[in-house]
Amino acid sequence: MFESSYFFYAVGLFLSIFASVWSLAWWLSGKFNQVNALIYNQIEKLNTSFMQKLDYHEKHDDTRFTDMSNRFASVRDDIWDIRVRNAAFDGTVKPLKAVT
């Protein structure tokens, strides 16, 4: 009788340890899933934020660089106009030298 009670104690102890380890593993698995979902959620939010900022800067940089290109083209046109005006002024004001 004494030996059978030890057997039941050992089985009970084994089942309680097994149940405790299993319940803790199940609880930790849920926690890991929550942390994993949180990480992926934050990464998705960060990715969305970066893409919005990248799109914003691409649009505004394109318009800004287009404006700069237009300004440079305008400056080139202005320089060309000044050269033509100076050439015309030089041609009408300065006397032509006689070729001898």
C-alpha positions in Angstrom: 0.0 0.0 0.0 2.8 2.3 0.8 4.5 1.8 -2.6 1.3 2.4 -4.6 0.8 5.8 -2.8 4.3 6.8 -3.9 3.3 5.9 -7.5 0.2 8.1 -7.3 2.2 10.9 -5.8 4.8 10.6 -8.6 2.1 10.5 -11.3 0.3 13.5 -9.7 3.6 15.4 -9.5 4.5 14.6 -13.1 1.0 15.6 -14.3 1.1 18.9 -12.4 4.6 19.7 -13.7 3.5 18.8 -17.2 0.3 20.9 -17.0 2.3 23.8 -15.5 4.9 23.7 -18.3 2.3 23.3 -21.0 0.2 26.2 -19.7 3.3 28.5 -19.4 4.4 27.4 -22.9 0.9 28.2 -24.3 0.8 31.5 -22.5 4.3 32.5 -23.8 3.3 31.4 -27.3 0.4 33.9 -27.1 2.8 36.6 -25.9 5.3 35.9 -28.7 2.5 36.0 -31.2 1.3 39.4 -29.8 4.9 40.8 -29.9 5.3 39.4 -33.4 2.1 41.0 -34.6 3.0 44.3 -32.9 6.4 44.3 -34.6 4.9 43.6 -38.1 2.2 46.3 -37.5 4.8 48.9 -36.5 7.0 48.0 -39.5 4.0 48.3 -41.8 3.2 51.8 -40.3 6.8 52.8 -40.7 6.9 51.6 -44.3 3.7 53.5 -45.1 5.1 56.7 -43.5 8.4 56.4 -45.5 6.5 55.8 -48.7 4.3 58.8 -48.2 7.3 61.0 -47.4 9.2 59.6 -50.4 6.3 60.3 -52.7 5.9 63.8 -51.3 9.6 64.6 -51.8 9.7 63.1 -55.2 6.8 65.3 -56.3 8.2 68.5 -54.8 11.8 67.8 -55.9 10.6 67.3 -59.4 8.8 70.6 -59.5 11.6 72.4 -57.7 14.2 71.0 -60.1 12.0 71.8 -63.1 11.7 75.4 -61.8 15.5 75.5 -61.5 15.9 74.1 -65.0 13.4 76.7 -66.3 15.4 79.4 -64.4 18.7 78.3 -66.0 17.0 78.2 -69.4 15.7 81.7 -68.7 19.2 82.9 -67.7 20.7 81.4 -70.9 18.0 83.1 -73.0 18.7 86.4 -71.2 22.4 86.0 -71.8 21.8 85.2 -75.5 19.5 88.3 -75.8 22.2 90.5 -74.2 24.8 89.1 -76.6 22.6 89.7 -79.6 21.7 93.2 -78.4 25.4 94.0 -77.9 26.3 92.6 -81.3 23.6 94.7 -82.9 24.7 97.8 -80.9 28.3 97.3 -81.8 27.4 96.8 -85.5 25.4 100.0 -85.7 27.4 102.3 -83.5 31.0 101.5 -84.2 32.3 102.5 -87.6 33.4 99.8 -89.8 37.0 99.8 -90.7 37.9 99.9 -94.3 39.5 96.9 -95.6 42.7 97.9 -97.3 
